[in-house]
Amino acid sequence: MIQGADKTSQSFTEGSGIFNGYVSKRSQNASGKNNPSRWCATTSALENGDSALLKPEGPRSSVTLEWKNVSYAVTHGKEKKTLVTNMYGKALPGTMTAIMGPSGAGKTTLLNVLSGHYGKGYEGEVQVNGWVRHTELFNRQSCYVMQDDCLLPELTVRESLEMSVRLRMPSLASAKRAHLVRKT
């Protein structure tokens, strides 16, 4: 679910680029509900070295990443250039979300904002499980693989997707994996 376009009227339609979500550690409280403090910890707690915030107890749980009205611009001299404008989207747990568009449409810029690589200078909101993301904590507990990922040249696009789903979601039934690849 991707909506938006940059100011040069390049929309996210066909092209390349894929985002396979974030794998992150989270803790749950005794009732089994996600503990939002893992993502919205105060800066002072991190500055004081509260390591309990960085070491979740308990099992990993699902993560939903959502971005609302995200824009990013850079300044060259006196000129400001907007790279992405008013982007909305959501990456749900257990799914693969494709971010597609022509070269220069802003796919990598959006992923850099979502991953926290561009910690400042963006507008809008990035949420993790409904809570505003705390960038430093999020970066310590998540991983972003850049676009220079290794692909095998002898595989087709479908075979590459099938391999990715098998490696990233090994517990998923083969019929469900095949459905995900067909849907993508």
ZAMARGU-4260 file (C-alpha; in steps of 0.2 Angstrom, whole numbers, plus 5000, padded with zeros to 4 digits):
<rodrens>
0) 5000/5000/5000 | 5010/5015/4994 | 5003/5032/4989 | 5011/5048/4984 | 5023/5055/4971
5) 5037/5067/4971 | 5035/5085/4964 | 5043/5080/4947 | 5027/5070/4944 | 5035/5054/4944
10) 5023/5042/4952 | 5026/5025/4960 | 5020/5014/4947 | 5031/5002/4937 | 5050/5000/4940
15) 5062/4992/4952 | 5065/4992/4971 | 5059/4981/4985 | 5057/4983/5003 | 5056/4967/5014
20) 5051/4974/5030 | 5061/4976/5046 | 5066/4962/5058 | 5066/4969/5075 | 5066/4963/5093
25) 5052/4968/5104 | 5046/4963/5121 | 5029/4959/5127 | 5021/4962/5144 | 5014/4949/5155
30) 4997/4950/5146 | 5006/4947/5129 | 5003/4965/5123 | 5017/4974/5114 | 5026/4986/5126
35) 5027/5003/5116 | 5041/5009/5128 | 5053/4999/5117 | 5050/5012/5103 | 5045/5028/5112
40) 5059/5028/5125 | 5064/5045/5131 | 5080/5052/5124 | 5086/5055/5142 | 5084/5036/5146
45) 5095/5032/5131 | 5108/5046/5135 | 5109/5039/5153 | 5113/5022/5146 | 5097/5013/5151
50) 5102/4996/5143 | 5086/4988/5148 | 5078/4998/5135 | 5089/4991/5122 | 5088/4972/5127
55) 5070/4966/5126 | 5066/4951/5137 | 5055/4938/5129 | 5051/4933/5111 | 5051/4943/5095
60) 5034/4950/5090 | 5027/4956/5074 | 5031/4974/5069 | 5020/4985/5058 | 5029/5000/5050
65) 5018/5014/5044 | 5023/5031/5037 | 5011/5046/5035 | 5014/5062/5025 | 5032/5059/5024
70) 5042/5072/5014 | 5061/5075/5012 | 5070/5089/5004 | 5089/5094/5002 | 5096/5111/5000
75) 5110/5115/4987 | 5116/5132/4990 | 5101/5143/4990 | 5090/5131/4981 | 5079/5118/4990
80) 5075/5102/4980 | 5061/5091/4986 | 5065/5072/4984 | 5049/5064/4990 | 5032/5073/4995
85) 5017/5067/5005 | 5021/5048/5005 | 5009/5036/5014 | 5011/5018/5017 | 5011/5003/5028
90) 5022/4987/5029 | 5013/4973/5038 | 5021/4959/5048 | 5023/4942/5038 | 5021/4951/5021
95) 5032/4958/5008 | 5029/4976/5003 | 5036/4981/4986 | 5041/5000/4983 | 5041/5002/4965
100) 5044/5017/4953 | 5055/5023/4939 | 5073/5028/4942 | 5074/5044/4952 | 5056/5042/4959
105) 5062/5042/4977 | 5062/5024/4982 | 5079/5024/4990 | 5076/5041/4999 | 5060/5035/5006
110) 5068/5019/5013 | 5082/5029/5020 | 5069/5040/5029 | 5060/5024/5035 | 5076/5016/5041
115) 5082/5031/5051 | 5097/5034/5040 | 5090/5051/5037 | 5086/5055/5055 | 5083/5073/5053
120) 5077/5084/5039 | 5061/5074/5035 | 5043/5079/5038 | 5029/5068/5042 | 5027/5053/5054
125) 5035/5036/5055 | 5026/5024/5067 | 5031/5007/5073 | 5016/4997/5079 | 5006/5013/5081
130) 5019/5022/5091 | 5030/5036/5084 | 5047/5029/5081 | 5062/5033/5092 | 5075/5033/5078
135) 5091/5029/5089 | 5082/5014/5098 | 5074/5008/5081 | 5091/5008/5073 | 5098/4998/5087
140) 5085/4985/5085 | 5082/4984/5066 | 5091/4981/5050 | 5090/4989/5033 | 5099/4980/5018
145) 5104/4993/5005 | 5099/4991/4987 | 5116/4984/4982 | 5110/4967/4989 | 5117/4952/4980
150) 5106/4944/4966 | 5110/4929/4956 | 5111/4934/4938 | 5105/4917/4932 | 5088/4918/4941
155) 5073/4926/4934 | 5063/4939/4944 | 5051/4926/4950 | 5064/4914/4955 | 5073/4928/4965
160) 5057/4933/4974 | 5054/4914/4978 | 5071/4912/4985 | 5069/4928/4995 | 5053/4922/5003
165) 5060/4905/5007 | 5075/4913/5016 | 5065/4926/5025 | 5049/4917/5029 | 5055/4898/5031
170) 5040/4894/5043 | 5027/4899/5030 | 5018/4885/5021 | 5024/4883/5003 | 5007/4887/4996
175) 5007/4903/5005 | 5024/4907/4999 | 5019/4904/4981 | 5004/4915/4984 | 5015/4929/4990
180) 5026/4928/4975 | 5012/4928/4963 | 5004/4943/4972 | 5020/4953/4971
</rodrens>
